[in-house]
Amino acid sequence: MPKNNNLQRCYMLVLLCLVSISVTSQIEIKNKIVDFASFAPLKSASVYVKNTTIGTITNTDGRFLLSIPKRYANDTLVISSIGYKSFKSLVSSFDSTMDIFLEEDIASLDEILLIAETRPKTGNDIVLRAIEELPQTLPDSAYIQKGFLRHKERNSSEYKWLVESAITLYDSSYDAGSKNTLRLNVDQTRKSYDLRDVDSLFAYTSYLKTRTKNKTLRKKNLRRDTISTASLVEAIRWNDQRVNGLDKLFRGKINIVRNANATSALFGEDILARHEFRLDTVLVENEKKLYKIEILKGVDFVGLNTPDIYNEGFQAKGWIYIDWDSWAIKKVMYELVASSENQVKRSKSLFGTLLNHKLVMTYMEYQGKMYPKYIYYETPKLVNAGDRSSDQLDKDGNATQDKADFYYNTVQEIVFTEIIRDPELIKLERSKTWTEDIFSPQPYRPEFWENYNVLLESKEEEKLIKDLTIRAGLFKQ
């Protein structure tokens, strides 16, 4: 074997040993973050070790749990949230017994704009500048991120499905585009419970129509006793992938900042045709000023161009936060609301709501570049894809189907807790077999999860998940 190959292998073994040693020696910290004035829990507050990539965010109850290698015991822990003064403490001195209160911190917009004569003054111009700066503010070289994914689906009263996985994201750079260069892997799965019904033929009919290109196929043409449960499960997984697959979340239009350079991107060349941006105020986070800009409806409708799903005819609303100095996009809160006549009818009929897509994306700065930190994506998904009977009434005028089980509200949350930029470690990770299918079962390995940073469940989630794990049936792992 060539000498160079032996040296490379030795180098990689040393790196892996160092990683394994750091994993087995951890400091665990936890607490609750609260608004000083209202005593309300602060959701999605950032918790991280300064000048590192180690961190997490708070859940809807304002709580967090973070495992930190002991070698960072004398480093600074930072807790921050947009619009609040940050909290800082040595990792070794952190007190987990008392809630942490953050005070509001808002800059004066009028004073800032008065002295900023050469800067853009309108929301539209500020956002355009931020989009123009993306090649400078987003990563320009290859990196890998480790993260935690929680995928959950529920009707109005209970969880129907839950998957929790450790994932790896590889991205070569912003300029390269994501379609052919961004890769995803599901490393491990710690929970996979499914209570969904597999007896309906609607999803199977839609699945066959897509596979066979037979647009005339109808449910009445099929007999349940001739179709295996495994085939129905395959149809359900097909519907899962086309709505909530990681491919759609990362390479599709909904990844609006990362994919702003893609063809017909939502934040692409014609961004002002579909959006209007209004400067609201200037906030502060970690002593840095941030523009807070409202996203409003533009002239044209917004669409996602999803194959075989009518995902058009929306208007956008939400907020975008942009760094005053670097023009980096720090946070996006983005919603798509049914607006066209056809989409309003569809949304009311199928889901009983006009809100079809809700996205929250936050970014963390590391070595001068912005990396994804947290993703929250929520959308309704038809349980029986292809069924349009939700508004039908029986002879007594009663609904023929309970809308609570007609569609499920699906949520995907991802928190990234580690960034890898070492070329040799990236090469090692990429040499493994990758799969981005979060829906296929995997064996549970408890030792993997001992020190892996995850997103804490809220009190409500704990209760619903406990109930789900007791009753899970068909897909239980």
Summary of the structure (lengths in Angstrom):
residues: 477
radius of gyration: 23.7
end to end distance: 42.8
largest distance: 83.2
contacts: 1479
relative contact order: 0.16
helix: 27%
strand: 34%
